[in-house]
Amino acid sequence: MHITSDAGRAAWAAITTDPSTTLVCSDFDGVLSPIVDNPDEAWASEDTVGVLERLGSRVAKVAIVTGRPARQAVRLGRLDERTGLASASVLGLYGFERWDADTGDYDEPEAPGGVANAAAALPDLLADHDLADARIENKRLSVGVHTRELPDPAAAFERLTGPLTELAESHDLQVEPGRFVLELRARGLDKGDAIRRLVDELHPTAIIYAGDDLGDLPAFRAVRWLRESGRVKALLICSGSDEQDALVAVSDVVVDGPDGVAELLGELADALDAAHPGA
Ligand SMILES: [Mg+2]
């Protein structure tokens, strides 16, 4: 464990003493699953989900907070098959959708029409920029353009930023940059809102949040604000990569990708087992 902040160490100690009012939140891609070329095949790491299961039976809730549709995160994490996650939730599409393990119900409100219209315009736009091979990912409330599989992912990302921003604005959407992906999505939704809703619902005394990308920044900010206002102890985990370092400065601990997340949370699960044997 290499927690670098006093506040992070205080959270670890408090959670070890009494985990029952802890909210454990994790992003999906780049935290539970490695980043892969085809996002439809970003299966969650068995090790990482296994550790969440160990924690799930001890904490108030495990919540997966993701830009993916809830249904897809459940499928790629096989979350509906995990006995340790019987009270887990998935907040999909930045909290627009929700799945609860205890009922098995999906809440999937109808999406605004702008996304579909922007998605329809994308193939021509990409062809105009000689980037027709960029992967388009439709996520209902957002549409992503991935440059990871192109010959020069960084150059393509840069070339598309302006045109995609224009396209987004013309359909009343916003552009969310990620790791070699530009996502056009409905305005006014972010992971910070999703976290605040969970906190209002559960009143946790401690929060763990693990993220890897720019889309997690609003959640990090929301958790830091809750911590600074004295409402919760909090441990912010950055799943580190060579591709994105925006979360490093606002994290309490930086680990090496999904394997590092599994290792760190595994240490916490071990500490809980030691502190509360038989529980
Ligand atoms: Mg991610």
Boltz pocket constraint, residues with backbone or C-beta under 6 A from the ligand:
constraints:
  - pocket:
      binder: B
      contacts: [[A, 27], [A, 28], [A, 29], [A, 30], [A, 31], [A, 211], [A, 212], [A, 213]]
      max_distance: 6.0
